[in-house]
Amino acid sequence: MSQRSDFQVQILEKLGAPLLIAAADVVARQKKDGQNIEKQEAERVAELLNKAVQASVNLAGSMDLKDSGAQADSVRLALAAVTGQLVAGQYKLTGKMPNDKDIGRLVKALEAVLTFSDNFVPATDNTVRLENIEPGAILSDENQINIQLVNALVPVVNIIASFPFGHPENKLVQEVASKLIAQAATIQKSLLSNADGIRAKQAELNILKALAALYVECHQEEINKLMAMDEQARAKAMEVTGGVLPMDPVWQAFEIRAGMIEVIGKSIAQKGETVVTAGTVTPTPPPQQEQQPAPQEEPLPPAKTEPEENEGAFNPMGFFKPGAKPTSEDNNEGEEL
């Protein structure tokens, strides 16, 4: 596959596929008789792509980009892949095309996430950004780290934007991101205490992505509980709290699951250390039979004249040579026996 073909496949995978899935889902739910579904999906994808590009340009403007020219273009393309997931998620949740106000609100939430980018140490430059928007084997420059950080927390921004429990969205995004990043650092240190700076931060990004997925599930479960209440009970609960619902149930559920993840990780890490230790330190003991001396209570049989190699795998008299005469020391041993 040529470099251009590989690049096009990445665009389809990272940018086109999320938009198409969201468009197909909403069109299927809003389907009316006589409509041309294929045409409608194509129009929605084109519109969503424009929204994603708009959001990426706005987000790039709020970032202090360290590159220029073609490298800056690669950053914006990777940002479009990230914001595309955000726009697709919002469209799928609400069924409505995001307007300019919605785009601005989402970008503000992503900017809140970027405030934590200083927690991750920049490494060597790598311009292959689009294929590395996921936390993986490559930690590159500051722009790429920012992209990976934002991408890891896009699901969190999406779920909070859909239902912030009455809290200001940007403030809640910052609060959640802060707790998830701190938890990821704690788990990373407990699992990989000997990791160096670059490896530690890469592991931290991967753990953060997993924790973000856990948080989204907990947040959604609490939404489902509220929606399952009858309208009067829900209105009463909102009235008592002044419209701001507590986040305690969400965090309680999250802490339980994050604790499970840490326990599993520690168990796997300990087993790995045991295997390495056993394989490199503990020698294999020799067969027990070879360690046993010849019984002393029985008289030694006479020396044989056959060559030693004609004996079996184990010959207790093999150290004698054919025809060897006993020494005075041997005679003394024989008398003692």
ABEGO torsion letter per residue (X at the ends): XBAAAAAAAAAAAAAAAAAAAAAAAAAAAABBBGBBAAAAAAAAAAAAAAAAAAAAAAAAAABBBABBEAAAAAAAAAAAAAAAAAAAAAAAAAGBBBBAAAAAAAAAAAAAAAAAAAABBBBBBBABAAAAABBBABBBBAAAAAAAAAAAAAAAAAAAAABAGGBBAAAAAAAAAAAAAAAAAAAAAAABAABBAAAAAAAAAAAAAAAAAAAAAAAAAAAAAAAABBAAAAAAAAAAAGGBBBAAAAAAAAAAAAAAAAAAAAAAAAAAAAAAAAAAABBBBBBAAAABBBBAABBBBBBBABBAAABBABBAAAABBBGBBBBAAAAAAAAAX
